[in-house]
């Protein structure tokens, strides 16, 4: 699938067209990952970046990469401390 996007010149973005396309794909991957629509692996593939770069971007945008259900972290820590 292909998406066409009109970007006004007034935005003054300092990117070449290929750089802008790559940046938009990265932001889209981050947003879809954040809301749980895609996995981290697929987000990396979609954005064309390795996992390290993707996690770096997640940290930069304060997007958690590990999602614990309420109480799950405490249970895991208790298990580890009692092992």
C-alpha positions, 0 to 999 in steps of 0.5 A: 500500500502506498500513502501520499502526503502533502507537506507544506513548504511553510513547515520549513523542515530541514530534510530531504524528501527521502529523509522526511519519508524515513522520519515519518515512517519512524514516527508512525511506527512509534505511535502504532507501537505505543498504542499496541497496534504493532509489535516492537519487531514489526515497528522496527521492520516498518521504520527500517531501523534496528531494534537498538535505534527503535528502543533509543527513539522510544526512550527519547519519546518516553514510550515504554518498551515493556508493558506489565499488567497491574501487579505483574511486576511485583509478582515477578520481583517477589518470585525472583527474590524468593528463588 
